[in-house]
Amino acid sequence: MISTLNGLVQSKEKDALVINVGGVGFHVFVPAATLDGCELNHNVGLFTYLLVRENILALYGFESEEQRQYFLLLLEVNGVGPKVALAILSSLSLDNIRNAVTAEEPAIFSRVPGVGRKTAEKILLHLKDKLPTIPGGTGLQEFSDVDGEVLDALTSLGYSVVEAQRAIQSIPKDVPQDVESKLLQALKYFS
């Protein structure tokens, strides 16, 4: 029904934006990175998905068509609703999702709030055969065990999964590939 939305960011909420399009304010649930990247009174363009259920009508917005496709694939997994799918996209980048599926690492999904071990395994099984059909599903960047340990260390220090991932992604490629070196470099991101 509503495939895209272009308008002015009227207000920001905990997990949503209100986008003014021609005088009508649309309440749109968005991933954390999208929410952080939008500024009040600035234009934004989103790919959207309108969820229609018996007692709910909700609009979800994404920065790219690929991100929307991942959301829809996640909704197909038994036990994953829109809130959990959005939490996954808020906590993990598309590259991290692809890497987790390729490396068959359900533990990466179970780090997301609301995703248990069984659900993580279901997600992994469901996405395994579906990812090649998604544009941009090739050219994977490897998610190493070292990155996983750095992520665990940062989250145990109180940083969110999203913050920890951003810190890991900011690490220069020439940094030695051991946990201590990468962790020290990731901590510099927060200073």
KEMI-477234 format. One record per residue (C-alpha): residue number from 0; residue in three letters; x, y, z. Coordinates in nm, 2 decimals. Layout:
<node><n>NUM</n><res>ALA</res><c1>X</c1><c2>Y</c2><c3>Z</c3></node>
...
This chain:
<node><n>0</n><res>MET</res><c1>0.00</c1><c2>0.00</c2><c3>0.00</c3></node>
<node><n>1</n><res>ILE</res><c1>0.25</c1><c2>0.26</c2><c3>0.11</c3></node>
<node><n>2</n><res>SER</res><c1>0.59</c1><c2>0.17</c2><c3>-0.05</c3></node>
<node><n>3</n><res>THR</res><c1>0.79</c1><c2>0.49</c2><c3>0.01</c3></node>
<node><n>4</n><res>LEU</res><c1>0.76</c1><c2>0.80</c2><c3>0.22</c3></node>
<node><n>5</n><res>ASN</res><c1>0.93</c1><c2>1.13</c2><c3>0.16</c3></node>
<node><n>6</n><res>GLY</res><c1>0.88</c1><c2>1.42</c2><c3>0.40</c3></node>
<node><n>7</n><res>LEU</res><c1>1.00</c1><c2>1.63</c2><c3>0.69</c3></node>
<node><n>8</n><res>VAL</res><c1>1.10</c1><c2>1.48</c2><c3>1.02</c3></node>
<node><n>9</n><res>GLN</res><c1>0.85</c1><c2>1.64</c2><c3>1.26</c3></node>
<node><n>10</n><res>SER</res><c1>0.95</c1><c2>1.46</c2><c3>1.58</c3></node>
<node><n>11</n><res>LYS</res><c1>1.15</c1><c2>1.17</c2><c3>1.71</c3></node>
<node><n>12</n><res>GLU</res><c1>1.04</c1><c2>0.91</c2><c3>1.96</c3></node>
<node><n>13</n><res>LYS</res><c1>1.22</c1><c2>0.61</c2><c3>2.12</c3></node>
<node><n>14</n><res>ASP</res><c1>1.19</c1><c2>0.39</c2><c3>1.82</c3></node>
<node><n>15</n><res>ALA</res><c1>1.00</c1><c2>0.59</c2><c3>1.56</c3></node>
<node><n>16</n><res>LEU</res><c1>0.98</c1><c2>0.91</c2><c3>1.36</c3></node>
<node><n>17</n><res>VAL</res><c1>0.68</c1><c2>1.13</c2><c3>1.28</c3></node>
<node><n>18</n><res>ILE</res><c1>0.72</c1><c2>1.23</c2><c3>0.92</c3></node>
<node><n>19</n><res>ASN</res><c1>0.51</c1><c2>1.52</c2><c3>0.78</c3></node>
<node><n>20</n><res>VAL</res><c1>0.40</c1><c2>1.45</c2><c3>0.43</c3></node>
<node><n>21</n><res>GLY</res><c1>0.17</c1><c2>1.72</c2><c3>0.28</c3></node>
<node><n>22</n><res>GLY</res><c1>0.04</c1><c2>1.82</c2><c3>0.63</c3></node>
<node><n>23</n><res>VAL</res><c1>-0.02</c1><c2>1.46</c2><c3>0.74</c3></node>
<node><n>24</n><res>GLY</res><c1>0.21</c1><c2>1.32</c2><c3>1.01</c3></node>
<node><n>25</n><res>PHE</res><c1>0.30</c1><c2>0.95</c2><c3>0.96</c3></node>
<node><n>26</n><res>HIS</res><c1>0.42</c1><c2>0.76</c2><c3>1.26</c3></node>
<node><n>27</n><res>VAL</res><c1>0.70</c1><c2>0.53</c2><c3>1.13</c3></node>
<node><n>28</n><res>PHE</res><c1>0.89</c1><c2>0.27</c2><c3>1.33</c3></node>
<node><n>29</n><res>VAL</res><c1>1.26</c1><c2>0.27</c2><c3>1.22</c3></node>
<node><n>30</n><res>PRO</res><c1>1.58</c1><c2>0.09</c2><c3>1.31</c3></node>
<node><n>31</n><res>ALA</res><c1>1.81</c1><c2>0.27</c2><c3>1.56</c3></node>
<node><n>32</n><res>ALA</res><c1>2.07</c1><c2>0.38</c2><c3>1.30</c3></node>
<node><n>33</n><res>THR</res><c1>1.80</c1><c2>0.54</c2><c3>1.09</c3></node>
<node><n>34</n><res>LEU</res><c1>1.66</c1><c2>0.72</c2><c3>1.40</c3></node>
<node><n>35</n><res>ASP</res><c1>2.00</c1><c2>0.84</c2><c3>1.50</c3></node>
<node><n>36</n><res>GLY</res><c1>2.08</c1><c2>0.96</c2><c3>1.15</c3></node>
<node><n>37</n><res>CYS</res><c1>1.76</c1><c2>1.18</c2><c3>1.11</c3></node>
<node><n>38</n><res>GLU</res><c1>1.74</c1><c2>1.54</c2><c3>1.23</c3></node>
<node><n>39</n><res>LEU</res><c1>1.43</c1><c2>1.73</c2><c3>1.31</c3></node>
<node><n>40</n><res>ASN</res><c1>1.30</c1><c2>1.96</c2><c3>1.04</c3></node>
<node><n>41</n><res>HIS</res><c1>1.51</c1><c2>1.78</c2><c3>0.77</c3></node>
<node><n>42</n><res>ASN</res><c1>1.37</c1><c2>1.58</c2><c3>0.48</c3></node>
<node><n>43</n><res>VAL</res><c1>1.40</c1><c2>1.21</c2><c3>0.49</c3></node>
<node><n>44</n><res>GLY</res><c1>1.31</c1><c2>0.94</c2><c3>0.23</c3></node>
<node><n>45</n><res>LEU</res><c1>1.22</c1><c2>0.59</c2><c3>0.35</c3></node>
<node><n>46</n><res>PHE</res><c1>1.12</c1><c2>0.26</c2><c3>0.20</c3></node>
<node><n>47</n><res>THR</res><c1>0.82</c1><c2>0.15</c2><c3>0.40</c3></node>
<node><n>48</n><res>TYR</res><c1>0.62</c1><c2>-0.16</c2><c3>0.49</c3></node>
<node><n>49</n><res>LEU</res><c1>0.26</c1><c2>-0.12</c2><c3>0.62</c3></node>
<node><n>50</n><res>LEU</res><c1>0.17</c1><c2>-0.40</c2><c3>0.86</c3></node>
<node><n>51</n><res>VAL</res><c1>-0.20</c1><c2>-0.46</c2><c3>0.87</c3></node>
<node><n>52</n><res>ARG</res><c1>-0.34</c1><c2>-0.70</c2><c3>1.13</c3></node>
<node><n>53</n><res>GLU</res><c1>-0.67</c1><c2>-0.74</c2><c3>1.30</c3></node>
<node><n>54</n><res>ASN</res><c1>-0.60</c1><c2>-0.49</c2><c3>1.58</c3></node>
<node><n>55</n><res>ILE</res><c1>-0.30</c1><c2>-0.30</c2><c3>1.45</c3></node>
<node><n>56</n><res>LEU</res><c1>-0.20</c1><c2>-0.08</c2><c3>1.16</c3></node>
<node><n>57</n><res>ALA</res><c1>0.18</c1><c2>0.01</c2><c3>1.18</c3></node>
<node><n>58</n><res>LEU</res><c1>0.42</c1><c2>0.16</c2><c3>0.93</c3></node>
<node><n>59</n><res>TYR</res><c1>0.79</c1><c2>0.06</c2><c3>0.93</c3></node>
<node><n>60</n><res>GLY</res><c1>1.06</c1><c2>0.26</c2><c3>0.75</c3></node>
<node><n>61</n><res>PHE</res><c1>1.40</c1><c2>0.16</c2><c3>0.62</c3></node>
<node><n>62</n><res>GLU</res><c1>1.69</c1><c2>0.35</c2><c3>0.45</c3></node>
<node><n>63</n><res>SER</res><c1>1.72</c1><c2>0.10</c2><c3>0.17</c3></node>
<node><n>64</n><res>GLU</res><c1>1.52</c1><c2>-0.16</c2><c3>-0.03</c3></node>
<node><n>65</n><res>GLU</res><c1>1.76</c1><c2>-0.43</c2><c3>0.09</c3></node>
<node><n>66</n><res>GLN</res><c1>1.70</c1><c2>-0.34</c2><c3>0.46</c3></node>
<node><n>67</n><res>ARG</res><c1>1.32</c1><c2>-0.36</c2><c3>0.40</c3></node>
<node><n>68</n><res>GLN</res><c1>1.37</c1><c2>-0.71</c2><c3>0.23</c3></node>
<node><n>69</n><res>TYR</res><c1>1.56</c1><c2>-0.83</c2><c3>0.53</c3></node>
<node><n>70</n><res>PHE</res><c1>1.28</c1><c2>-0.71</c2><c3>0.76</c3></node>
<node><n>71</n><res>LEU</res><c1>1.02</c1><c2>-0.90</c2><c3>0.55</c3></node>
<node><n>72</n><res>LEU</res><c1>1.24</c1><c2>-1.21</c2><c3>0.55</c3></node>
<node><n>73</n><res>LEU</res><c1>1.27</c1><c2>-1.19</c2><c3>0.93</c3></node>
<node><n>74</n><res>LEU</res><c1>0.89</c1><c2>-1.16</c2><c3>0.97</c3></node>
<node><n>75</n><res>GLU</res><c1>0.86</c1><c2>-1.50</c2><c3>0.79</c3></node>
<node><n>76</n><res>VAL</res><c1>1.05</c1><c2>-1.67</c2><c3>1.07</c3></node>
<node><n>77</n><res>ASN</res><c1>0.82</c1><c2>-1.84</c2><c3>1.33</c3></node>
<node><n>78</n><res>GLY</res><c1>0.85</c1><c2>-1.65</c2><c3>1.66</c3></node>
<node><n>79</n><res>VAL</res><c1>0.98</c1><c2>-1.33</c2><c3>1.50</c3></node>
<node><n>80</n><res>GLY</res><c1>0.74</c1><c2>-1.04</c2><c3>1.50</c3></node>
<node><n>81</n><res>PRO</res><c1>0.79</c1><c2>-0.68</c2><c3>1.38</c3></node>
<node><n>82</n><res>LYS</res><c1>0.94</c1><c2>-0.56</c2><c3>1.71</c3></node>
<node><n>83</n><res>VAL</res><c1>1.20</c1><c2>-0.84</c2><c3>1.72</c3></node>
<node><n>84</n><res>ALA</res><c1>1.27</c1><c2>-0.80</c2><c3>1.34</c3></node>
<node><n>85</n><res>LEU</res><c1>1.33</c1><c2>-0.42</c2><c3>1.40</c3></node>
<node><n>86</n><res>ALA</res><c1>1.55</c1><c2>-0.50</c2><c3>1.71</c3></node>
<node><n>87</n><res>ILE</res><c1>1.76</c1><c2>-0.73</c2><c3>1.49</c3></node>
<node><n>88</n><res>LEU</res><c1>1.80</c1><c2>-0.45</c2><c3>1.22</c3></node>
<node><n>89</n><res>SER</res><c1>1.87</c1><c2>-0.20</c2><c3>1.50</c3></node>
<node><n>90</n><res>SER</res><c1>2.14</c1><c2>-0.42</c2><c3>1.66</c3></node>
<node><n>91</n><res>LEU</res><c1>2.30</c1><c2>-0.58</c2><c3>1.35</c3></node>
<node><n>92</n><res>SER</res><c1>2.41</c1><c2>-0.43</c2><c3>1.02</c3></node>
<node><n>93</n><res>LEU</res><c1>2.31</c1><c2>-0.61</c2><c3>0.70</c3></node>
<node><n>94</n><res>ASP</res><c1>2.67</c1><c2>-0.72</c2><c3>0.66</c3></node>
<node><n>95</n><res>ASN</res><c1>2.67</c1><c2>-0.87</c2><c3>1.01</c3></node>
<node><n>96</n><res>ILE</res><c1>2.35</c1><c2>-1.06</c2><c3>0.94</c3></node>
<node><n>97</n><res>ARG</res><c1>2.49</c1><c2>-1.20</c2><c3>0.62</c3></node>
<node><n>98</n><res>ASN</res><c1>2.82</c1><c2>-1.29</c2><c3>0.79</c3></node>
<node><n>99</n><res>ALA</res><c1>2.63</c1><c2>-1.46</c2><c3>1.08</c3></node>
<node><n>100</n><res>VAL</res><c1>2.43</c1><c2>-1.67</c2><c3>0.83</c3></node>
<node><n>101</n><res>THR</res><c1>2.73</c1><c2>-1.75</c2><c3>0.61</c3></node>
<node><n>102</n><res>ALA</res><c1>2.94</c1><c2>-1.85</c2><c3>0.92</c3></node>
<node><n>103</n><res>GLU</res><c1>2.64</c1><c2>-2.03</c2><c3>1.07</c3></node>
<node><n>104</n><res>GLU</res><c1>2.67</c1><c2>-1.83</c2><c3>1.40</c3></node>
<node><n>105</n><res>PRO</res><c1>2.33</c1><c2>-1.82</c2><c3>1.58</c3></node>
<node><n>106</n><res>ALA</res><c1>2.51</c1><c2>-1.67</c2><c3>1.88</c3></node>
<node><n>107</n><res>ILE</res><c1>2.53</c1><c2>-1.34</c2><c3>1.69</c3></node>
<node><n>108</n><res>PHE</res><c1>2.15</c1><c2>-1.33</c2><c3>1.66</c3></node>
<node><n>109</n><res>SER</res><c1>2.10</c1><c2>-1.43</c2><c3>2.03</c3></node>
<node><n>110</n><res>ARG</res><c1>2.29</c1><c2>-1.12</c2><c3>2.14</c3></node>
<node><n>111</n><res>VAL</res><c1>1.99</c1><c2>-0.92</c2><c3>2.02</c3></node>
<node><n>112</n><res>PRO</res><c1>1.74</c1><c2>-0.84</c2><c3>2.30</c3></node>
<node><n>113</n><res>GLY</res><c1>1.43</c1><c2>-1.06</c2><c3>2.26</c3></node>
<node><n>114</n><res>VAL</res><c1>1.61</c1><c2>-1.33</c2><c3>2.06</c3></node>
<node><n>115</n><res>GLY</res><c1>1.67</c1><c2>-1.65</c2><c3>2.23</c3></node>
<node><n>116</n><res>ARG</res><c1>1.89</c1><c2>-1.94</c2><c3>2.12</c3></node>
<node><n>117</n><res>LYS</res><c1>1.60</c1><c2>-2.14</c2><c3>1.95</c3></node>
<node><n>118</n><res>THR</res><c1>1.48</c1><c2>-1.83</c2><c3>1.77</c3></node>
<node><n>119</n><res>ALA</res><c1>1.83</c1><c2>-1.75</c2><c3>1.66</c3></node>
<node><n>120</n><res>GLU</res><c1>1.87</c1><c2>-2.09</c2><c3>1.51</c3></node>
<node><n>121</n><res>LYS</res><c1>1.53</c1><c2>-2.06</c2><c3>1.33</c3></node>
<node><n>122</n><res>ILE</res><c1>1.65</c1><c2>-1.73</c2><c3>1.18</c3></node>
<node><n>123</n><res>LEU</res><c1>1.97</c1><c2>-1.88</c2><c3>1.07</c3></node>
<node><n>124</n><res>LEU</res><c1>1.80</c1><c2>-2.17</c2><c3>0.90</c3></node>
<node><n>125</n><res>HIS</res><c1>1.54</c1><c2>-1.95</c2><c3>0.73</c3></node>
<node><n>126</n><res>LEU</res><c1>1.79</c1><c2>-1.70</c2><c3>0.60</c3></node>
<node><n>127</n><res>LYS</res><c1>2.04</c1><c2>-1.96</c2><c3>0.48</c3></node>
<node><n>128</n><res>ASP</res><c1>1.86</c1><c2>-2.03</c2><c3>0.16</c3></node>
<node><n>129</n><res>LYS</res><c1>1.71</c1><c2>-1.69</c2><c3>0.11</c3></node>
<node><n>130</n><res>LEU</res><c1>2.01</c1><c2>-1.46</c2><c3>0.12</c3></node>
<node><n>131</n><res>PRO</res><c1>2.14</c1><c2>-1.52</c2><c3>-0.23</c3></node>
<node><n>132</n><res>THR</res><c1>1.81</c1><c2>-1.38</c2><c3>-0.37</c3></node>
<node><n>133</n><res>ILE</res><c1>1.87</c1><c2>-1.05</c2><c3>-0.20</c3></node>
<node><n>134</n><res>PRO</res><c1>2.05</c1><c2>-0.78</c2><c3>-0.40</c3></node>
<node><n>135</n><res>GLY</res><c1>2.39</c1><c2>-0.71</c2><c3>-0.24</c3></node>
<node><n>136</n><res>GLY</res><c1>2.40</c1><c2>-1.06</c2><c3>-0.08</c3></node>
<node><n>137</n><res>THR</res><c1>2.74</c1><c2>-1.12</c2><c3>-0.23</c3></node>
<node><n>138</n><res>GLY</res><c1>3.09</c1><c2>-0.98</c2><c3>-0.15</c3></node>
<node><n>139</n><res>LEU</res><c1>3.07</c1><c2>-1.09</c2><c3>0.22</c3></node>
<node><n>140</n><res>GLN</res><c1>3.31</c1><c2>-0.94</c2><c3>0.47</c3></node>
<node><n>141</n><res>GLU</res><c1>3.42</c1><c2>-1.20</c2><c3>0.72</c3></node>
<node><n>142</n><res>PHE</res><c1>3.30</c1><c2>-1.17</c2><c3>1.08</c3></node>
<node><n>143</n><res>SER</res><c1>3.58</c1><c2>-1.32</c2><c3>1.28</c3></node>
<node><n>144</n><res>ASP</res><c1>3.58</c1><c2>-1.48</c2><c3>1.62</c3></node>
<node><n>145</n><res>VAL</res><c1>3.80</c1><c2>-1.20</c2><c3>1.74</c3></node>
<node><n>146</n><res>ASP</res><c1>3.53</c1><c2>-0.95</c2><c3>1.65</c3></node>
<node><n>147</n><res>GLY</res><c1>3.28</c1><c2>-1.16</c2><c3>1.84</c3></node>
<node><n>148</n><res>GLU</res><c1>3.50</c1><c2>-1.15</c2><c3>2.15</c3></node>
<node><n>149</n><res>VAL</res><c1>3.55</c1><c2>-0.78</c2><c3>2.12</c3></node>
<node><n>150</n><res>LEU</res><c1>3.17</c1><c2>-0.74</c2><c3>2.08</c3></node>
<node><n>151</n><res>ASP</res><c1>3.12</c1><c2>-0.95</c2><c3>2.40</c3></node>
<node><n>152</n><res>ALA</res><c1>3.38</c1><c2>-0.75</c2><c3>2.59</c3></node>
<node><n>153</n><res>LEU</res><c1>3.22</c1><c2>-0.41</c2><c3>2.49</c3></node>
<node><n>154</n><res>THR</res><c1>2.87</c1><c2>-0.52</c2><c3>2.58</c3></node>
<node><n>155</n><res>SER</res><c1>2.99</c1><c2>-0.66</c2><c3>2.92</c3></node>
<node><n>156</n><res>LEU</res><c1>3.14</c1><c2>-0.31</c2><c3>2.98</c3></node>
<node><n>157</n><res>GLY</res><c1>2.78</c1><c2>-0.17</c2><c3>2.94</c3></node>
<node><n>158</n><res>TYR</res><c1>2.78</c1><c2>-0.05</c2><c3>2.57</c3></node>
<node><n>159</n><res>SER</res><c1>2.48</c1><c2>-0.15</c2><c3>2.36</c3></node>
<node><n>160</n><res>VAL</res><c1>2.52</c1><c2>-0.40</c2><c3>2.08</c3></node>
<node><n>161</n><res>VAL</res><c1>2.47</c1><c2>-0.11</c2><c3>1.83</c3></node>
<node><n>162</n><res>GLU</res><c1>2.74</c1><c2>0.10</c2><c3>2.00</c3></node>
<node><n>163</n><res>ALA</res><c1>2.98</c1><c2>-0.19</c2><c3>2.01</c3></node>
<node><n>164</n><res>GLN</res><c1>2.93</c1><c2>-0.27</c2><c3>1.64</c3></node>
<node><n>165</n><res>ARG</res><c1>3.00</c1><c2>0.09</c2><c3>1.54</c3></node>
<node><n>166</n><res>ALA</res><c1>3.32</c1><c2>0.08</c2><c3>1.74</c3></node>
<node><n>167</n><res>ILE</res><c1>3.43</c1><c2>-0.25</c2><c3>1.58</c3></node>
<node><n>168</n><res>GLN</res><c1>3.35</c1><c2>-0.11</c2><c3>1.23</c3></node>
<node><n>169</n><res>SER</res><c1>3.56</c1><c2>0.20</c2><c3>1.31</c3></node>
<node><n>170</n><res>ILE</res><c1>3.87</c1><c2>-0.01</c2><c3>1.37</c3></node>
<node><n>171</n><res>PRO</res><c1>4.13</c1><c2>0.05</c2><c3>1.10</c3></node>
<node><n>172</n><res>LYS</res><c1>4.21</c1><c2>-0.26</c2><c3>0.88</c3></node>
<node><n>173</n><res>ASP</res><c1>4.58</c1><c2>-0.24</c2><c3>0.97</c3></node>
<node><n>174</n><res>VAL</res><c1>4.53</c1><c2>-0.30</c2><c3>1.34</c3></node>
<node><n>175</n><res>PRO</res><c1>4.66</c1><c2>-0.64</c2><c3>1.45</c3></node>
<node><n>176</n><res>GLN</res><c1>4.39</c1><c2>-0.91</c2><c3>1.45</c3></node>
<node><n>177</n><res>ASP</res><c1>4.41</c1><c2>-1.00</c2><c3>1.82</c3></node>
<node><n>178</n><res>VAL</res><c1>4.14</c1><c2>-0.93</c2><c3>2.08</c3></node>
<node><n>179</n><res>GLU</res><c1>4.35</c1><c2>-0.70</c2><c3>2.29</c3></node>
<node><n>180</n><res>SER</res><c1>4.46</c1><c2>-0.47</c2><c3>2.00</c3></node>
<node><n>181</n><res>LYS</res><c1>4.11</c1><c2>-0.46</c2><c3>1.85</c3></node>
<node><n>182</n><res>LEU</res><c1>3.95</c1><c2>-0.39</c2><c3>2.19</c3></node>
<node><n>183</n><res>LEU</res><c1>4.19</c1><c2>-0.11</c2><c3>2.27</c3></node>
<node><n>184</n><res>GLN</res><c1>4.12</c1><c2>0.05</c2><c3>1.93</c3></node>
<node><n>185</n><res>ALA</res><c1>3.74</c1><c2>0.00</c2><c3>1.98</c3></node>
<node><n>186</n><res>LEU</res><c1>3.76</c1><c2>0.17</c2><c3>2.32</c3></node>
<node><n>187</n><res>LYS</res><c1>3.92</c1><c2>0.47</c2><c3>2.15</c3></node>
<node><n>188</n><res>TYR</res><c1>3.60</c1><c2>0.51</c2><c3>1.95</c3></node>
<node><n>189</n><res>PHE</res><c1>3.42</c1><c2>0.60</c2><c3>2.27</c3></node>
<node><n>190</n><res>SER</res><c1>3.68</c1><c2>0.86</c2><c3>2.39</c3></node>
